[in-house]
Amino acid sequence: MNTRKILFGIMTFSVLIFASCTNDTADAELYEVGIDKSKITKGPDSIDKSKITKGTDAIDKSKITKSNNQN
C-alpha cells in the first residue's frame, strides 16, 4: 500500500515536471509580441493631467493641525 503511494507520487511529480518543461512555440509567440505604445490614443473622455490646477477650495495640508478633542 505504501509503495503504491510512493510510486503514484513519483509518477505524478514526473508528469508535472515534464509538462512544465516542454517548449511550446505556438503559444510563446503570443506572449513575446509587444505593444507599440505610440499607436495607443486617448479617447474623447480622457483627462489631460497637465491642465489640472489647485482651485481656491484646495486644502493646504501644511496648515492642518492635530487636535486632542475626541467626540
N, CA, C and O atoms as CSV, one atom per row, in Angstrom:
chain,resi,resn,atom,element,x,y,z
A,1,MET,N,N,0.830,-1.196,0.000
A,1,MET,CA,C,0.000,0.000,0.000
A,1,MET,C,C,0.866,1.249,0.000
A,1,MET,O,O,0.605,2.195,-0.742
A,2,ASN,N,N,1.906,1.248,0.842
A,2,ASN,CA,C,2.774,2.405,0.937
A,2,ASN,C,C,3.596,2.582,-0.339
A,2,ASN,O,O,3.883,3.711,-0.739
A,3,THR,N,N,3.980,1.466,-0.984
A,3,THR,CA,C,4.751,1.571,-2.226
A,3,THR,C,C,3.896,2.117,-3.362
A,3,THR,O,O,4.415,2.781,-4.259
A,4,ARG,N,N,2.604,1.848,-3.337
A,4,ARG,CA,C,1.705,2.406,-4.354
A,4,ARG,C,C,1.642,3.928,-4.234
A,4,ARG,O,O,1.656,4.631,-5.244
A,5,LYS,N,N,1.574,4.433,-3.020
A,5,LYS,CA,C,1.524,5.878,-2.810
A,5,LYS,C,C,2.822,6.533,-3.250
A,5,LYS,O,O,2.809,7.605,-3.855
A,6,ILE,N,N,3.934,5.894,-2.948
A,6,ILE,CA,C,5.230,6.450,-3.348
A,6,ILE,C,C,5.368,6.422,-4.872
A,6,ILE,O,O,5.809,7.400,-5.475
A,7,LEU,N,N,4.991,5.300,-5.491
A,7,LEU,CA,C,5.048,5.187,-6.948
A,7,LEU,C,C,4.115,6.202,-7.607
A,7,LEU,O,O,4.490,6.837,-8.593
A,8,PHE,N,N,2.912,6.358,-7.074
A,8,PHE,CA,C,1.975,7.344,-7.608
A,8,PHE,C,C,2.538,8.757,-7.469
A,8,PHE,O,O,2.402,9.564,-8.389
A,9,GLY,N,N,3.159,9.065,-6.351
A,9,GLY,CA,C,3.752,10.384,-6.144
A,9,GLY,C,C,4.888,10.659,-7.104
A,9,GLY,O,O,4.998,11.763,-7.637
A,10,ILE,N,N,5.742,9.661,-7.332
A,10,ILE,CA,C,6.861,9.836,-8.274
A,10,ILE,C,C,6.344,10.009,-9.695
A,10,ILE,O,O,6.861,10.840,-10.442
A,11,MET,N,N,5.340,9.244,-10.075
A,11,MET,CA,C,4.769,9.380,-11.422
A,11,MET,C,C,4.097,10.735,-11.601
A,11,MET,O,O,4.251,11.369,-12.645
A,12,THR,N,N,3.363,11.179,-10.605
A,12,THR,CA,C,2.702,12.481,-10.674
A,12,THR,C,C,3.726,13.602,-10.777
A,12,THR,O,O,3.574,14.524,-11.579
A,13,PHE,N,N,4.756,13.514,-9.969
A,13,PHE,CA,C,5.812,14.524,-9.980
A,13,PHE,C,C,6.496,14.569,-11.343
A,13,PHE,O,O,6.753,15.651,-11.871
A,14,SER,N,N,6.793,13.395,-11.919
A,14,SER,CA,C,7.480,13.364,-13.211
A,14,SER,C,C,6.597,13.895,-14.339
A,14,SER,O,O,7.093,14.564,-15.245
A,15,VAL,N,N,5.320,13.612,-14.296
A,15,VAL,CA,C,4.404,14.133,-15.321
A,15,VAL,C,C,4.310,15.648,-15.233
A,15,VAL,O,O,4.326,16.327,-16.259
A,16,LEU,N,N,4.211,16.187,-14.019
A,16,LEU,CA,C,4.126,17.636,-13.867
A,16,LEU,C,C,5.413,18.330,-14.300
A,16,LEU,O,O,5.362,19.388,-14.928
A,17,ILE,N,N,6.555,17.754,-13.977
A,17,ILE,CA,C,7.832,18.328,-14.400
A,17,ILE,C,C,7.953,18.280,-15.915
A,17,ILE,O,O,8.371,19.258,-16.535
A,18,PHE,N,N,7.591,17.152,-16.517
A,18,PHE,CA,C,7.667,17.024,-17.971
A,18,PHE,C,C,6.742,18.026,-18.655
A,18,PHE,O,O,7.131,18.645,-19.646
A,19,ALA,N,N,5.537,18.192,-18.147
A,19,ALA,CA,C,4.580,19.109,-18.766
A,19,ALA,C,C,5.021,20.559,-18.629
A,19,ALA,O,O,4.768,21.361,-19.527
A,20,SER,N,N,5.668,20.909,-17.537
A,20,SER,CA,C,6.071,22.302,-17.344
A,20,SER,C,C,7.351,22.640,-18.101
A,20,SER,O,O,7.619,23.816,-18.346
A,21,CYS,N,N,8.139,21.650,-18.474
A,21,CYS,CA,C,9.410,21.903,-19.150
A,21,CYS,C,C,9.322,21.798,-20.662
A,21,CYS,O,O,10.326,22.026,-21.336
A,22,THR,N,N,8.178,21.466,-21.220
A,22,THR,CA,C,8.072,21.359,-22.673
A,22,THR,C,C,8.077,22.751,-23.283
A,22,THR,O,O,7.555,23.703,-22.704
A,23,ASN,N,N,8.675,22.850,-24.462
A,23,ASN,CA,C,8.766,24.123,-25.166
A,23,ASN,C,C,7.644,24.180,-26.193
A,23,ASN,O,O,7.700,23.505,-27.221
A,24,ASP,N,N,6.648,24.969,-25.920
A,24,ASP,CA,C,5.504,25.103,-26.809
A,24,ASP,C,C,5.673,26.393,-27.598
A,24,ASP,O,O,5.346,27.465,-27.090
A,25,THR,N,N,6.175,26.319,-28.825
A,25,THR,CA,C,6.499,27.515,-29.599
A,25,THR,C,C,5.262,28.220,-30.144
A,25,THR,O,O,5.328,29.412,-30.445
A,26,ALA,N,N,4.154,27.532,-30.280
A,26,ALA,CA,C,2.951,28.157,-30.835
A,26,ALA,C,C,2.405,29.216,-29.885
A,26,ALA,O,O,2.018,30.299,-30.325
A,27,ASP,N,N,2.367,28.919,-28.591
A,27,ASP,CA,C,1.833,29.873,-27.632
A,27,ASP,C,C,2.864,30.905,-27.210
A,27,ASP,O,O,2.495,31.999,-26.781
A,28,ALA,N,N,4.138,30.588,-27.320
A,28,ALA,CA,C,5.181,31.504,-26.860
A,28,ALA,C,C,5.194,32.784,-27.679
A,28,ALA,O,O,5.517,33.849,-27.154
A,29,GLU,N,N,4.852,32.696,-28.944
A,29,GLU,CA,C,4.870,33.883,-29.800
A,29,GLU,C,C,3.824,34.904,-29.369
A,29,GLU,O,O,4.034,36.107,-29.525
A,30,LEU,N,N,2.708,34.443,-28.833
A,30,LEU,CA,C,1.666,35.364,-28.379
A,30,LEU,C,C,2.164,36.261,-27.260
A,30,LEU,O,O,1.802,37.436,-27.201
A,31,TYR,N,N,2.984,35.724,-26.379
A,31,TYR,CA,C,3.438,36.472,-25.224
A,31,TYR,C,C,4.685,37.303,-25.516
A,31,TYR,O,O,4.975,38.248,-24.783
A,32,GLU,N,N,5.423,36.970,-26.568
A,32,GLU,CA,C,6.643,37.699,-26.894
A,32,GLU,C,C,6.383,38.944,-27.728
A,32,GLU,O,O,7.236,39.829,-27.794
A,33,VAL,N,N,5.234,39.028,-28.359
A,33,VAL,CA,C,4.915,40.183,-29.188
A,33,VAL,C,C,4.548,41.342,-28.280
A,33,VAL,O,O,3.651,41.223,-27.445
A,34,GLY,N,N,5.240,42.463,-28.440
A,34,GLY,CA,C,4.973,43.627,-27.603
A,34,GLY,C,C,3.923,44.532,-28.216
A,34,GLY,O,O,3.458,44.297,-29.331
A,35,ILE,N,N,3.558,45.555,-27.489
A,35,ILE,CA,C,2.581,46.532,-27.955
A,35,ILE,C,C,3.314,47.812,-28.301
A,35,ILE,O,O,4.136,48.293,-27.522
A,36,ASP,N,N,3.019,48.365,-29.466
A,36,ASP,CA,C,3.611,49.634,-29.863
A,36,ASP,C,C,2.825,50.743,-29.174
A,36,ASP,O,O,1.720,51.081,-29.597
A,37,LYS,N,N,3.396,51.306,-28.114
A,37,LYS,CA,C,2.678,52.293,-27.310
A,37,LYS,C,C,2.450,53.609,-28.040
A,37,LYS,O,O,1.625,54.414,-27.607
A,38,SER,N,N,3.159,53.846,-29.130
A,38,SER,CA,C,2.952,55.086,-29.884
A,38,SER,C,C,1.626,55.056,-30.639
A,38,SER,O,O,1.121,56.104,-31.042
A,39,LYS,N,N,1.063,53.877,-30.834
A,39,LYS,CA,C,-0.209,53.759,-31.555
A,39,LYS,C,C,-1.420,53.843,-30.636
A,39,LYS,O,O,-2.552,53.873,-31.118
A,40,ILE,N,N,-1.205,53.882,-29.325
A,40,ILE,CA,C,-2.311,53.977,-28.379
A,40,ILE,C,C,-2.756,55.437,-28.305
A,40,ILE,O,O,-1.945,56.331,-28.063
A,41,THR,N,N,-4.028,55.661,-28.511
A,41,THR,CA,C,-4.548,57.025,-28.480
A,41,THR,C,C,-5.493,57.185,-27.297
A,41,THR,O,O,-6.095,56.221,-26.823
A,42,LYS,N,N,-5.607,58.421,-26.836
A,42,LYS,CA,C,-6.528,58.712,-25.748
A,42,LYS,C,C,-7.916,58.929,-26.330
A,42,LYS,O,O,-8.075,59.504,-27.407
A,43,GLY,N,N,-8.894,58.468,-25.612
A,43,GLY,CA,C,-10.267,58.616,-26.067
A,43,GLY,C,C,-10.789,60.018,-25.819
A,43,GLY,O,O,-10.086,60.838,-25.227
A,44,PRO,N,N,-11.991,60.311,-26.252
A,44,PRO,CA,C,-12.560,61.651,-26.075
A,44,PRO,C,C,-12.866,61.973,-24.613
A,44,PRO,O,O,-12.998,63.145,-24.261
A,45,ASP,N,N,-12.980,60.969,-23.765
A,45,ASP,CA,C,-13.297,61.198,-22.357
A,45,ASP,C,C,-12.052,61.275,-21.476
A,45,ASP,O,O,-12.170,61.355,-20.254
A,46,SER,N,N,-10.864,61.253,-22.077
A,46,SER,CA,C,-9.643,61.232,-21.273
A,46,SER,C,C,-9.382,62.612,-20.663
A,46,SER,O,O,-9.852,63.630,-21.170
A,47,ILE,N,N,-8.633,62.621,-19.577
A,47,ILE,CA,C,-8.332,63.851,-18.854
A,47,ILE,C,C,-6.869,64.202,-19.066
A,47,ILE,O,O,-5.995,63.353,-18.891
A,48,ASP,N,N,-6.598,65.439,-19.440
A,48,ASP,CA,C,-5.223,65.902,-19.577
A,48,ASP,C,C,-4.755,66.339,-18.191
A,48,ASP,O,O,-5.168,67.388,-17.697
A,49,LYS,N,N,-3.904,65.544,-17.570
A,49,LYS,CA,C,-3.492,65.793,-16.192
A,49,LYS,C,C,-2.635,67.046,-16.056
A,49,LYS,O,O,-2.501,67.580,-14.955
A,50,SER,N,N,-2.057,67.520,-17.144
A,50,SER,CA,C,-1.234,68.728,-17.057
A,50,SER,C,C,-2.087,69.984,-16.883
A,50,SER,O,O,-1.577,71.024,-16.469
A,51,LYS,N,N,-3.369,69.896,-17.191
A,51,LYS,CA,C,-4.253,71.061,-17.074
A,51,LYS,C,C,-4.970,71.132,-15.723
A,51,LYS,O,O,-5.727,72.072,-15.479
A,52,ILE,N,N,-4.744,70.157,-14.848
A,52,ILE,CA,C,-5.380,70.156,-13.537
A,52,ILE,C,C,-4.623,71.118,-12.632
A,52,ILE,O,O,-3.406,71.009,-12.477
A,53,THR,N,N,-5.340,72.049,-12.044
A,53,THR,CA,C,-4.720,73.033,-11.151
A,53,THR,C,C,-5.416,73.018,-9.807
A,53,THR,O,O,-6.530,72.508,-9.683
A,54,LYS,N,N,-4.765,73.575,-8.802
A,54,LYS,CA,C,-5.395,73.718,-7.492
A,54,LYS,C,C,-6.400,74.847,-7.565
A,54,LYS,O,O,-6.097,75.947,-8.028
A,55,GLY,N,N,-7.565,74.562,-7.114
A,55,GLY,CA,C,-8.575,75.600,-7.097
A,55,GLY,C,C,-8.503,76.404,-5.806
A,55,GLY,O,O,-7.626,76.169,-4.975
A,56,THR,N,N,-9.409,77.339,-5.637
A,56,THR,CA,C,-9.433,78.138,-4.420
A,56,THR,C,C,-9.942,77.329,-3.228
A,56,THR,O,O,-9.737,77.721,-2.079
A,57,ASP,N,N,-10.599,76.208,-3.495
A,57,ASP,CA,C,-11.132,75.361,-2.431
A,57,ASP,C,C,-10.114,74.312,-1.969
A,57,ASP,O,O,-10.416,73.494,-1.100
A,58,ALA,N,N,-8.925,74.337,-2.543
A,58,ALA,CA,C,-7.930,73.313,-2.206
A,58,ALA,C,C,-7.477,73.464,-0.762
A,58,ALA,O,O,-7.428,74.570,-0.224
A,59,ILE,N,N,-7.151,72.347,-0.151
A,59,ILE,CA,C,-6.727,72.338,1.250
A,59,ILE,C,C,-5.206,72.360,1.299
A,59,ILE,O,O,-4.540,71.553,0.652
A,60,ASP,N,N,-4.670,73.294,2.072
A,60,ASP,CA,C,-3.228,73.341,2.284
A,60,ASP,C,C,-2.910,72.389,3.431
A,60,ASP,O,O,-3.214,72.682,4.588
A,61,LYS,N,N,-2.300,71.251,3.115
A,61,LYS,CA,C,-2.075,70.211,4.113
A,61,LYS,C,C,-1.077,70.627,5.183
A,61,LYS,O,O,-1.036,70.027,6.257
A,62,SER,N,N,-0.277,71.642,4.905
A,62,SER,CA,C,0.691,72.085,5.909
A,62,SER,C,C,0.005,72.838,7.056
A,62,SER,O,O,0.591,72.975,8.130
A,63,LYS,N,N,-1.201,73.318,6.853
A,63,LYS,CA,C,-1.923,74.069,7.884
A,63,LYS,C,C,-2.838,73.184,8.731
A,63,LYS,O,O,-3.487,73.676,9.655
A,64,ILE,N,N,-2.897,71.909,8.433
A,64,ILE,CA,C,-3.749,71.004,9.192
A,64,ILE,C,C,-3.038,70.665,10.491
A,64,ILE,O,O,-1.877,70.253,10.486
A,65,THR,N,N,-3.745,70.841,11.607
A,65,THR,CA,C,-3.166,70.530,12.910
A,65,THR,C,C,-3.934,69.374,13.528
A,65,THR,O,O,-5.107,69.145,13.237
A,66,LYS,N,N,-3.240,68.666,14.379
A,66,LYS,CA,C,-3.853,67.537,15.070
A,66,LYS,C,C,-4.411,68.026,16.383
A,66,LYS,O,O,-3.712,68.674,17.162
A,67,SER,N,N,-5.669,67.716,16.628
A,67,SER,CA,C,-6.279,68.161,17.884
A,67,SER,C,C,-6.483,66.960,18.798
A,67,SER,O,O,-6.538,65.820,18.336
A,68,ASN,N,N,-6.594,67.219,20.082
A,68,ASN,CA,C,-6.802,66.173,21.063
A,68,ASN,C,C,-8.274,65.978,21.389
A,68,ASN,O,O,-8.611,65.124,22.210
A,69,ASN,N,N,-9.147,66.741,20.772
A,69,ASN,CA,C,-10.593,66.622,21.037
A,69,ASN,C,C,-11.132,65.381,20.371
A,69,ASN,O,O,-11.000,65.205,19.159
A,70,GLN,N,N,-11.738,64.525,21.160
A,70,GLN,CA,C,-12.372,63.340,20.612
A,70,GLN,C,C,-13.840,63.390,20.978
A,70,GLN,O,O,-14.191,63.436,22.157
A,71,ASN,N,N,-14.701,63.382,19.970
A,71,ASN,CA,C,-16.153,63.464,20.195
A,71,ASN,C,C,-16.763,62.109,20.135
A,71,ASN,O,O,-17.975,61.969,20.300
